[in-house]
Amino acid sequence: MNINKEEFLNKYHLSENFLSEKRIQWDVLNNIYEDFFNYKYSYESQAGFIADTLRTCKKIHSVKSRVKDPERLIEKIIRKTEDRRKKYGEDFQFSIDNYKDEINDLIGVRAIHIFKEDWESIHNFICRTWKVVEITANVREGDDTHRFEELNIEICSRKSGYRSVHYLIEFFPTSQKVIAEIQVRTIFEEGYGEIDHQLRYSHDKIPKVLASNLLLFNRIAGSADEMASLINLLNKNWTEMEENFQGIMKQKNHEIKELKKIVNEKTGIEEKDKKEILDALENIIMKDELMNLADELDS
């Protein structure tokens, strides 16, 4: 299983001169491609297992999983070679022996939630379930990072406005260690992230008109997240108020019924006066019940 070199270079806006300058050997890339292709089906079952586990977390709205496309893996290896040389030295080369340790998103799982405030419950779930080796909070410049700082989470400020919390988890489905990436983000962050991703892979460099509108879209998505959180808070407060009100009304009606018993059993009150008192108390209960019925019909 080999990559078509000419098609690959054209697709990813690369050249043979670039590979030569970076001292990247095409034969090595082909070997990695073939090796990963053989592991791909095993990784897909592991990705499915992680996704199914995440679905048991009540705060998660939906889960997606994927195994990295072999071509995308080779493109990333080329792109990351310079970065790894800064880390390990100029002699570093990707190989069959090290690429699984250096490329940490071979298995990728995305957990989507609705409200920003649900993130911490999901964070706790992930940390309880797996061995987490790294957490990075990708934020937009100017975002509130206070909670991330309290939890000692590494913060990466993105000029592009990309927001998502990334977890690298380590586990052993077999004797071989596997590292997978879990991305946690809101529905609105997911929408922005998908569009941003498509644009960046469609263009060698994003045109200015697209970049400016993408930034505007990012601000709208961020505002939508804030609005969703506000609606959620108002809903919780409104529900609590309704529950408190219903409790008060129930207690009041109970006390009125007890009072009716006392009046009924009381001696020394003329029957006419007793009836007037009992009717007045019954009217109070009836008015409350009619008001409740009207509210139910309106809703």
Backbone hydrogen bonds, N-H to C=O, Kabsch-Sander energy under -0.5 kcal/mol:
donor,donor_aa,acceptor,acceptor_aa,energy
5,K,3,I,-1.0
8,F,4,N,-2.5
9,L,5,K,-2.6
10,N,6,E,-2.0
11,K,7,E,-2.5
12,Y,8,F,-2.1
13,H,10,N,-1.1
14,L,9,L,-3.1
19,L,15,S,-1.8
20,S,16,E,-2.3
21,E,17,N,-2.7
22,K,18,F,-2.1
23,R,20,S,-1.1
24,I,19,L,-2.7
25,Q,23,R,-0.6
29,L,25,Q,-1.7
30,N,26,W,-2.4
31,N,27,D,-1.9
32,I,28,V,-2.3
33,Y,29,L,-2.5
34,E,30,N,-2.3
35,D,31,N,-2.3
36,F,32,I,-2.9
37,F,33,Y,-2.1
38,N,34,E,-1.4
39,Y,35,D,-1.0
39,Y,36,F,-0.6
40,K,36,F,-1.4
42,S,39,Y,-0.5
43,Y,39,Y,-2.2
44,E,40,K,-1.9
45,S,41,Y,-1.4
46,Q,42,S,-1.5
47,A,43,Y,-2.6
48,G,44,E,-2.0
49,F,45,S,-1.7
50,I,46,Q,-2.1
51,A,47,A,-2.4
52,D,48,G,-2.4
53,T,49,F,-2.0
54,L,50,I,-2.3
55,R,51,A,-1.7
56,T,53,T,-1.3
57,C,54,L,-2.1
58,K,56,T,-0.6
60,I,57,C,-1.5
61,H,112,I,-2.7
62,S,112,I,-1.5
64,K,110,R,-2.4
66,R,108,G,-2.6
68,K,106,L,-2.8
73,L,69,D,-2.2
74,I,70,P,-1.8
75,E,71,E,-2.3
76,K,72,R,-2.4
77,I,73,L,-2.5
78,I,74,I,-2.2
79,R,75,E,-2.1
80,K,76,K,-2.7
81,T,77,I,-0.9
81,T,78,I,-0.6
84,R,80,K,-2.4
85,R,81,T,-1.9
86,K,82,E,-1.6
87,K,83,D,-1.2
88,Y,84,R,-3.3
89,G,85,R,-2.0
92,F,89,G,-1.8
98,N,95,S,-0.6
99,Y,95,S,-2.1
101,D,98,N,-0.9
102,E,98,N,-1.7
103,I,99,Y,-2.4
104,N,102,E,-0.8
106,L,103,I,-0.6
107,I,179,I,-0.5
108,G,66,R,-2.8
108,G,106,L,-0.5
109,V,181,E,-2.7
110,R,64,K,-3.1
111,A,183,Q,-3.4
112,I,62,S,-3.0
112,I,110,R,-0.6
113,H,185,R,-2.0
118,D,115,F,-2.0
119,W,116,K,-1.8
122,I,118,D,-1.5
123,H,119,W,-2.8
124,N,120,E,-2.4
125,F,121,S,-1.9
126,I,122,I,-2.5
127,C,123,H,-2.3
128,R,124,N,-1.8
129,T,125,F,-1.7
130,W,126,I,-2.3
131,K,170,E,-0.9
132,V,130,W,-0.8
133,V,131,K,-0.6
133,V,168,L,-2.8
134,E,168,L,-1.1
136,T,166,H,-2.5
137,A,154,E,-3.2
138,N,136,T,-0.8
138,N,164,S,-2.8
139,V,137,A,-0.6
139,V,156,C,-2.4
141,E,158,R,-0.7
143,D,140,R,-2.4
145,T,143,D,-0.6
149,E,145,T,-2.3
150,E,146,H,-2.1
151,L,147,R,-1.7
152,N,149,E,-1.5
153,I,148,F,-2.8
154,E,135,I,-1.1
156,C,137,A,-2.8
157,S,155,I,-0.5
158,R,139,V,-3.6
158,R,156,C,-0.6
159,K,157,S,-0.5
161,G,158,R,-1.2
164,S,138,N,-1.7
165,V,184,V,-2.5
166,H,136,T,-3.2
166,H,164,S,-0.6
167,Y,182,I,-2.8
168,L,134,E,-2.7
169,I,167,Y,-0.6
169,I,180,A,-2.7
170,E,131,K,-2.6
171,F,178,V,-2.2
174,T,176,Q,-0.8
178,V,171,F,-2.7
180,A,169,I,-2.2
181,E,107,I,-2.8
182,I,167,Y,-2.9
183,Q,109,V,-3.0
183,Q,181,E,-0.5
184,V,165,V,-2.7
185,R,111,A,-2.0
187,I,113,H,-1.4
190,E,186,T,-2.3
191,G,187,I,-2.0
192,Y,188,F,-2.1
193,G,189,E,-2.8
194,E,190,E,-2.4
195,I,191,G,-1.7
196,D,192,Y,-2.8
197,H,193,G,-2.3
198,Q,194,E,-2.1
199,L,195,I,-2.2
200,R,196,D,-2.2
201,Y,197,H,-1.7
202,S,198,Q,-1.1
203,H,199,L,-1.2
211,A,207,P,-2.6
212,S,208,K,-2.6
213,N,209,V,-1.5
214,L,210,L,-2.4
215,L,211,A,-2.0
216,L,212,S,-1.7
217,F,213,N,-2.4
218,N,214,L,-2.0
219,R,215,L,-1.8
220,I,216,L,-2.1
221,A,217,F,-2.6
222,G,218,N,-2.4
223,S,219,R,-2.4
224,A,220,I,-2.4
225,D,221,A,-1.9
226,E,222,G,-1.9
227,M,223,S,-2.6
228,A,224,A,-2.5
229,S,225,D,-2.1
230,L,226,E,-2.2
231,I,227,M,-2.7
232,N,228,A,-2.3
233,L,229,S,-2.3
234,L,230,L,-2.8
235,N,231,I,-2.6
236,K,232,N,-2.1
237,N,233,L,-2.5
238,W,234,L,-2.9
239,T,235,N,-2.6
240,E,236,K,-2.3
241,M,237,N,-2.3
242,E,238,W,-2.5
243,E,239,T,-2.6
244,N,240,E,-2.6
245,F,241,M,-2.7
246,Q,242,E,-2.7
247,G,243,E,-2.1
248,I,244,N,-2.4
249,M,245,F,-2.6
250,K,246,Q,-2.3
251,Q,247,G,-2.2
252,K,248,I,-2.5
253,N,249,M,-2.6
254,H,250,K,-1.9
255,E,251,Q,-2.2
256,I,252,K,-2.3
257,K,253,N,-2.3
258,E,254,H,-2.0
259,L,255,E,-2.2
260,K,256,I,-2.4
261,K,257,K,-1.8
262,I,258,E,-2.0
263,V,259,L,-2.6
264,N,260,K,-2.7
265,E,261,K,-2.1
266,K,262,I,-1.0
266,K,263,V,-0.5
274,K,270,E,-2.9
275,K,271,E,-2.5
276,E,272,K,-1.9
277,I,273,D,-2.3
278,L,274,K,-2.7
279,D,275,K,-2.8
280,A,276,E,-2.1
281,L,277,I,-2.2
282,E,278,L,-2.3
283,N,279,D,-2.3
284,I,280,A,-1.5
285,I,281,L,-1.6
286,M,282,E,-2.7
287,K,283,N,-2.4
288,D,284,I,-1.7
289,E,285,I,-2.2
290,L,286,M,-2.4
291,M,287,K,-2.2
292,N,288,D,-2.1
293,L,289,E,-2.1
294,A,290,L,-2.3
295,D,291,M,-2.1
296,E,292,N,-2.1
297,L,293,L,-2.1
298,D,294,A,-2.1
299,S,295,D,-1.8
